[in-house]
Amino acid sequence: MHQKLPPSIVTNEGHEEEGVIKRCYLLALVLGLLFVSGSDAEYPILDRIAEKVIQKYQQSSCEQLWEQKGQPKSRKEQEAVQILRNDPERRAAFMNKVAAPIANKMFECGMIP
């Protein structure tokens, strides 16, 4: 009474697939560790928000920025500002990322001396 084995056990196909999957997981883990160990990755969500803020300033005309200056902030913006006020480390990380691009655009637009 011989029991018939599934093809993946008889051949190395199953082992090859497992090896590829393990290598993919290992690569993902290594890339993840490299990303997390970088200084910009300490606050990844904050970094994405900072990039959006920078893009807004870089893509807006001076007229658009002047118009937006006096408008009230959205609820999301108010919440983000409150988070930054309550967390000095996050605020510093955010400001370090956005200060120069925003200041340059504001200078170009005559919004700061």
C-alpha positions in Angstrom: 0.0 0.0 0.0 1.8 2.9 -1.3 0.4 6.3 -0.6 0.6 8.7 -3.5 2.4 11.9 -2.7 1.4 15.2 -4.0 3.6 16.5 -6.8 5.1 19.3 -4.7 6.5 16.7 -2.3 7.9 14.5 -5.1 9.6 17.4 -6.9 11.4 20.4 -5.6 8.7 22.8 -6.8 7.3 23.4 -3.3 10.7 24.0 -1.9 11.7 26.4 -4.6 8.5 28.4 -4.0 9.1 28.5 -0.3 12.6 29.7 -0.9 11.5 32.5 -3.1 8.8 33.5 -0.6 11.3 33.5 2.2 13.8 35.6 0.2 11.0 38.1 -0.6 10.1 38.4 3.1 13.8 38.8 4.0 14.3 41.4 1.4 11.2 43.3 2.5 12.4 43.1 6.1 15.8 44.4 5.3 14.4 47.3 3.2 12.0 48.0 6.0 14.8 48.2 8.5 16.9 50.4 6.3 13.9 52.7 5.8 13.1 52.8 9.5 16.7 53.4 10.6 16.9 56.5 8.4 16.4 59.8 10.2 13.5 60.9 7.9 11.5 57.8 8.8 11.0 58.6 12.4 7.6 60.2 11.6 6.6 58.8 8.2 3.1 60.2 8.2 4.4 63.6 9.3 7.0 63.4 6.4 4.2 62.8 3.9 2.2 65.7 5.3 5.3 67.9 5.1 5.9 66.9 1.5 2.3 67.9 0.6 2.7 71.2 2.3 5.9 71.8 0.4 4.3 70.9 -2.9 1.4 73.2 -2.1 3.7 76.1 -1.7 5.9 75.2 -4.7 2.9 74.7 -7.0 0.8 77.7 -5.9 1.1 81.1 -7.4 1.8 84.1 -5.2 -1.7 85.3 -5.8 -3.1 82.0 -4.6 -0.9 82.1 -1.5 -2.1 85.7 -0.7 -5.7 84.6 -1.1 -5.2 81.6 1.2 -3.4 83.5 3.8 -6.5 85.1 5.4 -8.8 82.0 5.1 -9.6 79.9 8.1 -7.9 76.5 8.4 -9.7 73.3 7.8 -10.5 71.0 10.7 -7.7 68.6 9.6 -5.2 71.4 9.5 -6.3 72.6 12.9 -5.8 69.1 14.3 -2.4 68.8 12.7 -1.3 72.2 14.2 -2.6 71.1 17.6 -0.5 67.9 17.4 2.6 69.9 16.5 1.9 72.3 19.4 1.7 69.3 21.8 4.8 67.5 20.6 8.0 69.5 20.3 10.0 66.7 18.7 7.4 66.3 15.9 7.2 70.0 15.5 10.9 70.3 15.1 11.0 67.5 12.6 8.2 69.1 10.6 9.7 72.6 10.7 13.1 71.3 9.7 11.6 69.8 6.6 9.2 72.6 5.5 10.9 75.8 6.7 13.3 76.5 3.9 11.0 75.8 0.9 8.1 77.7 2.5 10.3 80.7 3.5 11.8 80.8 0.0 8.4 80.9 -1.7 7.1 83.5 0.8 10.2 85.6 0.1 9.6 85.3 -3.7 6.0 86.4 -3.2 6.9 89.4 -0.9 5.1 87.8 2.1 8.3 88.2 4.2 10.9 90.9 4.0 
